[in-house]
Amino acid sequence: MKPDIDELTPQNIVAFLGSIFERCGDEEYLGEPVTMGEHMLQGATIAEQNGQPEEIIVGALLHDIGHFTSEFGTFSMMDTKDRFHEEAGAEVLKQFLPSVITDCVRYHVAAKRYLCATKPEYFNRLSEASVHSLNLQGGPMEPAEVAEFATNPNLKQIIAVRYLDEAGKRTDMETPDYWHFAPMVQRMVDRHVASHN
């Protein structure tokens, strides 16, 4: 039984996110060869294996959580266009996690557009499904958009999560489950709470 979105607290958000992975993680990931859960767990696992900071690991773990928009009460059968999953995820998480993590969630789509504009070779990393979504999301950024995006104080972390997003699409990769990362997620929640007290 999933909790009401309005009843989420710093004490139960980590378990709620875990329940999403358990109930919805095996959903198809938009034409990719991995499931949604595998995709996010692979990104987080690669980050952990590479000794990335916990904020990057958690950012990679949760970057696509907004694809489960029905979990967040923002999905409607009347939808006819992009639900902006990055916004849906960030809106819920911003109450509980540091802004560096919610920025990684909110801007991972923009980061793809940014990298395609500033590093032409980045486009060659994109999967077929990622190229398709890039076109729906507005294509590479215009110079004015690039200049504005580059001012984000969390740009380095956002870009790191974006690279992990592309990396986490392997059919042959074993990963731990969400609960391996849950203590780390809780530490990030606690950090956010402490900074607001």
C-alpha positions as CSV (number, residue, x, y, z in Angstrom):
1,M,0.0,0.0,0.0
2,K,1.6,3.2,-1.1
3,P,1.4,6.2,1.3
4,D,-0.6,9.3,0.3
5,I,1.8,11.8,-1.3
6,D,0.7,14.4,1.3
7,E,1.8,12.1,4.1
8,L,5.4,11.7,3.1
9,T,7.9,12.8,5.7
10,P,11.7,12.7,6.1
11,Q,11.1,9.5,8.1
12,N,9.2,7.6,5.4
13,I,10.4,9.0,2.1
14,V,13.2,6.5,1.8
15,A,10.9,3.6,2.3
16,F,8.4,5.1,-0.1
17,L,11.0,5.4,-2.9
18,G,12.0,1.8,-2.2
19,S,8.4,0.7,-2.6
20,I,8.3,2.4,-6.0
21,F,11.4,0.5,-7.1
22,E,9.8,-2.8,-5.8
23,R,6.4,-2.2,-7.4
24,C,7.3,-0.4,-10.6
25,G,11.0,-1.0,-11.2
26,D,10.4,-3.6,-13.8
27,E,8.5,-1.3,-16.1
28,E,9.8,-0.9,-19.6
29,Y,12.3,2.0,-20.0
30,L,11.1,3.7,-23.2
31,G,12.6,1.4,-25.8
32,E,15.9,0.7,-23.9
33,P,17.1,-2.8,-23.3
34,V,16.9,-2.4,-19.5
35,T,13.9,-1.8,-17.2
36,M,13.4,1.5,-15.5
37,G,14.7,0.1,-12.2
38,E,17.7,-1.5,-13.7
39,H,18.6,1.8,-15.5
40,M,18.6,3.8,-12.3
41,L,20.4,1.2,-10.2
42,Q,23.1,0.8,-12.9
43,G,23.8,4.5,-12.9
44,A,24.0,4.5,-9.1
45,T,26.2,1.4,-9.1
46,I,28.6,2.8,-11.7
47,A,28.9,6.0,-9.6
48,E,29.6,4.0,-6.5
49,Q,32.2,1.9,-8.2
50,N,33.9,5.0,-9.5
51,G,34.1,6.5,-6.0
52,Q,31.7,9.4,-6.8
53,P,30.3,11.4,-3.9
54,E,27.1,10.2,-2.3
55,E,25.1,13.1,-3.8
56,I,26.0,11.9,-7.3
57,I,25.2,8.3,-6.4
58,V,21.8,9.3,-5.0
59,G,21.2,11.7,-7.9
60,A,21.8,8.9,-10.4
61,L,19.6,6.5,-8.4
62,L,16.7,8.9,-8.4
63,H,17.1,10.9,-11.6
64,D,14.2,9.1,-13.4
65,I,11.9,8.6,-10.5
66,G,9.5,11.1,-12.0
67,H,8.7,8.6,-14.8
68,F,6.5,7.0,-12.2
69,T,4.3,10.0,-12.3
70,S,1.2,8.0,-11.3
71,E,3.0,7.5,-8.0
72,F,3.2,11.2,-7.5
73,G,-0.4,12.0,-8.3
74,T,0.6,14.0,-11.4
75,F,-0.4,11.5,-14.1
76,S,-3.7,11.8,-16.1
77,M,-5.1,9.6,-18.8
78,M,-5.9,12.9,-20.5
79,D,-2.2,13.6,-21.1
80,T,-1.3,14.0,-24.7
81,K,2.3,15.2,-24.4
82,D,5.5,14.9,-22.4
83,R,4.8,14.9,-18.7
84,F,8.2,16.4,-17.9
85,H,9.1,13.6,-15.7
86,E,12.2,15.5,-14.5
87,E,9.9,18.2,-13.0
88,A,7.5,15.7,-11.5
89,G,10.4,13.9,-9.7
90,A,12.1,17.1,-8.5
91,E,8.9,18.6,-7.2
92,V,8.4,15.7,-4.7
93,L,12.1,15.2,-3.8
94,K,12.8,18.9,-3.1
95,Q,11.0,18.7,0.2
96,F,13.4,16.0,1.4
97,L,16.7,16.1,-0.4
98,P,19.5,18.8,-0.9
99,S,19.1,21.0,-3.9
100,V,22.2,19.5,-5.6
101,I,20.3,16.2,-5.8
102,T,17.0,17.7,-6.9
103,D,18.9,19.7,-9.5
104,C,20.4,16.5,-10.9
105,V,16.8,15.2,-11.2
106,R,15.3,18.4,-12.5
107,Y,18.0,19.1,-15.1
108,H,19.2,15.8,-16.4
109,V,17.1,16.3,-19.6
110,A,18.4,19.8,-20.0
111,A,21.9,18.5,-19.5
112,K,21.5,16.2,-22.5
113,R,20.5,19.2,-24.6
114,Y,23.4,21.2,-23.1
115,L,26.0,18.5,-23.8
116,C,24.7,17.9,-27.4
117,A,25.2,21.7,-28.0
118,T,28.6,22.0,-26.3
119,K,30.2,18.6,-27.0
120,P,29.2,17.4,-30.4
121,E,30.8,14.0,-29.8
122,Y,28.4,13.5,-26.9
123,F,25.6,12.9,-29.4
124,N,27.4,9.8,-30.5
125,R,26.9,8.3,-27.0
126,L,23.1,8.5,-27.2
127,S,21.0,5.5,-27.7
128,E,18.4,5.5,-30.4
129,A,15.7,6.0,-27.7
130,S,17.7,8.9,-26.2
131,V,18.0,10.6,-29.7
132,H,14.2,10.2,-30.1
133,S,13.5,11.8,-26.8
134,L,16.1,14.6,-27.5
135,N,14.0,15.6,-30.4
136,L,10.8,15.7,-28.3
137,Q,12.6,17.7,-25.7
138,G,13.7,20.5,-28.0
139,G,17.0,19.3,-29.5
140,P,20.4,20.7,-28.6
141,M,20.4,24.0,-26.7
142,E,20.6,27.4,-28.4
143,P,23.6,29.5,-27.4
144,A,21.5,31.7,-25.0
145,E,20.2,28.5,-23.3
146,V,23.7,27.2,-23.0
147,A,24.9,30.4,-21.4
148,E,22.1,30.4,-18.9
149,F,22.4,26.7,-18.0
150,A,26.2,27.1,-17.5
151,T,25.4,29.4,-14.5
152,N,23.8,26.6,-12.4
153,P,25.9,26.2,-9.3
154,N,25.4,22.4,-9.4
155,L,26.4,22.1,-13.1
156,K,29.3,19.7,-12.5
157,Q,27.1,17.3,-10.5
158,I,24.2,17.6,-13.1
159,I,26.6,16.7,-15.9
160,A,28.0,13.8,-13.9
161,V,24.5,12.3,-13.4
162,R,23.8,12.8,-17.1
163,Y,26.8,10.7,-18.1
164,L,25.7,8.1,-15.7
165,D,22.2,8.2,-17.3
166,E,23.7,7.2,-20.6
167,A,26.0,4.6,-19.0
168,G,23.1,2.8,-17.2
169,K,21.7,0.9,-20.2
170,R,23.7,-2.3,-20.1
171,T,22.0,-5.7,-20.6
172,D,24.8,-7.6,-18.8
173,M,25.2,-5.7,-15.6
174,E,24.5,-7.0,-12.1
175,T,23.6,-4.4,-9.5
176,P,22.6,-4.4,-5.8
177,D,18.9,-3.5,-5.2
178,Y,17.6,-0.1,-4.0
179,W,18.0,-1.1,-0.3
180,H,21.7,-1.2,-0.7
181,F,21.6,2.5,-1.4
182,A,18.8,3.3,1.1
183,P,21.1,4.3,4.0
184,M,22.8,6.7,1.6
185,V,19.5,8.2,0.6
186,Q,18.6,8.6,4.3
187,R,21.9,10.4,4.9
188,M,21.1,12.9,2.2
189,V,17.6,13.4,3.7
190,D,19.1,13.9,7.1
191,R,21.6,16.4,5.6
192,H,18.7,18.4,4.0
193,V,16.7,18.4,7.3
194,A,19.7,19.5,9.3
195,S,20.4,22.4,6.9
196,H,16.8,23.6,7.3
197,N,16.7,23.6,11.1
